[in-house]
Amino acid sequence: MLVDIVKDIIAPHQDIDVVGELAGRDELLQAAMQTRANVIVLGNAAQADNDDYRELLYRLPHLKILAITADGRRGFLHELQPRVMPLGEVSSDSLIEAIRGETPSRRAGAAS
C-alpha cells in the first residue's frame, strides 16, 4: 500500500520517475548503484538500521533516503550533506558552543 501511495504522490511530477521496487533490503545497495537513483523510499523506517543508511550514503553521496514509518504517518529524510552553520558574533563562548555542537538556534530553543 505504501508503494502505491508514494507512486501517486510522484506521478504528477514529470521530473521524477519510479525506476523499481524491491521486496527486501539485500538488493538495496546493488539496485541503488545500478540505477544511479537520486532518492530511495523505504517503508518501515522504525526497523531500519542507521548503519544501512550510512553505508548507502557514503557509497552514493548524491543519494537521498526517504524512510517512512510502517503506519505511513511520519517520515525521515537521510542525506549526506556538508553544511555551514552561522555562529554569530565570534567570541570565546560562541567558539566553545560551536565545538560542543550548540548553535544559535539550539540555544534559543533551549532558553524557551
URHU-V951229 format. One record per backbone hydrogen bond with DSSP energy under -0.5 kcal/mol. CO is the residue of the C=O (numbers start at 1). NH is the residue of the N-H. If there is no record, write none. Layout:
CO,NH
CO,NH
This chain:
1,5
2,6
3,7
4,8
5,9
6,10
7,11
8,12
10,13
12,14
13,16
17,19
25,28
25,29
27,31
28,32
29,33
30,34
31,35
32,36
32,37
38,64
40,42
40,66
42,68
44,47
45,48
48,50
49,52
49,53
50,54
51,55
52,56
53,57
54,58
55,59
56,60
60,63
63,80
64,40
64,66
65,67
65,78
66,42
66,68
67,76
68,44
68,45
69,72
74,69
76,67
76,78
78,65
79,81
84,86
86,104
89,91
91,95
92,96
93,97
94,98
95,99
96,100
97,101
97,102
98,101
103,107
104,108
105,109
106,110
107,111
108,112
